[in-house]
């Protein structure tokens, strides 16, 4: 075991998973260490979003075989809320609207659940308001969105800002951002990218799931993986993403000179 | 909502009020006939006018049929198998709480309603009703200083016969419906409130109804009269032990508000609802009606209905006085095999009357939950308005939600608005909350209380918190 493995945050081995009886993941292998930013790219239906939901523990996705180790714990046996408390964070591609539940209250309950797990004191309403007003600057979100119901009637951009605000409050060890860049104009993209960069710490890891190079212009990944048909087909450095943008995914299927190097 | 533990604690105790108090009870033999009614009346040493009232009601009841129009469906009740009077054995006429059987005091303390001088709830006066009798009423003297009468209805019959004979049956006539007629014939006890002219009742009034006997029906009767320019807020709570037989509860509540008077009536109903297979539980057939008799009077009903195997209940307002206001705020939650058919009637008689209906139905498990409401604009209800909002929330795939709005307008200058919606707690919403570290039960309870917020905001503060917890508790294991 190399010294680097001591910093291992996530290790996925030969992961097979299905949804509604349909096999989507067909043997995913992935290792992520502290301080790393990984990008996962691929066509629609290649399994990227499924992978993120399986890691977060969505009940509709069934793990058929393989393992997901997070900080040496077997994630598959752990309830989704417990995964979140342990520091796994999924930024949703389509954040869900929850009418009637105050965004502020939701953020506070979530933050306190995570704090409890870390042995920190619960924040009362006032302490939490201070914290949230500090963190909200990171995503340049209008504080009036705190008073509304969770994501209800938010624009696409506001929903994504709200996701990154949650990330800023929960301080995850592993953040998976599923197409956080989709539906954003360039200004919003820059704000969110800068927020994500600031939240990435030497002891945390980030997975960016994206279709496009443009997010990766803002956040430079350490590794780029390309998924196809439920597997990670290729792994490279940031140049791989640039090449993909230029030549499209078809180019990969014909190319043999890119070898897995992770 | 601040931490995980209270919810977990709550959900691990499905019905914490299900205990039975072991106390010697005086019961009459089951069945109903004129002799039984005379016996009840005699036990309560009632004046003749009341016995006549009962007998007239009984005669009417004999001619009536049990209603079957509600979306309920339950096995036919055998009214000769029910005991119509059950009371804890104790010496007659308690002078003070010290004389009340300690087992009874302990029962109410276990229910969170301490009655003793030291522990009683501050600023809430309580009338505690156990099976067929009222066992204690707190803060009576303090209220009397303001001229407010708050006592059991039996006591009122003795002490205020004129008020009783004037108002009893004036809002809900003895032949109003099958269950009201039955109640009028055999009602045992309940609360009486009288607020004199110009008095704002200095504290919340509350009745707590406890059914203890499995085979006895409970037929309580409540009457509240608010004179001109007076106001009162009244709360009602109900629990019962877990029996595997069904117990009948048929209550009548009448409210009368004179000029500029305001009555706020809140209920948290948590009768035993039967187990997850639908065995046992209370059959709750209740007639509640308020008469806004005076100009600019106001009657507001808020209810949180979570218990009972069967609920049949339509707290209503007759808006007679010009400019009077009626409100109905309801949360009805059904789980397992519970069935509820509940709603309201807003009868606009006078000009410029207003009514608001906000109904939130939550159906989980295999339950069925129906809103049934009537808005009627009479020929003289010039310029009157109604706004109704009926929302249903479905939890799981096997529950049923229905809305039956009835609208009748005989006055073209009146306005009626009706909005309705149905939603479902989706797996994706739950997963979203869970993926932020919020556990399953708390996620459901957050969404449900968010859904009910418009109604909870109308409840007195202590009740709102209680209602929130109660819903969380009731939904245990209902999702997924």
Interface residues (C-beta under 8 A of the other chain):
Chain A: X56 X57 X58 X59 X60 X79 X80 X81 X83 X84 X85 X89 X90 X92 X95 X96 X97 X98 X99 X100 X101 X102 X105 X106 X109 X110 X112 X113 X114 X116 X117 X122 X149 X166 X170
Chain B: X1 X2 X3 X4 X423 X426 X427 X428 X429 X431 X432 X433 X434 X435 X436 X437 X438 X439 X440 X442 X446 X447 X449 X450 X451 X452 X453 X480
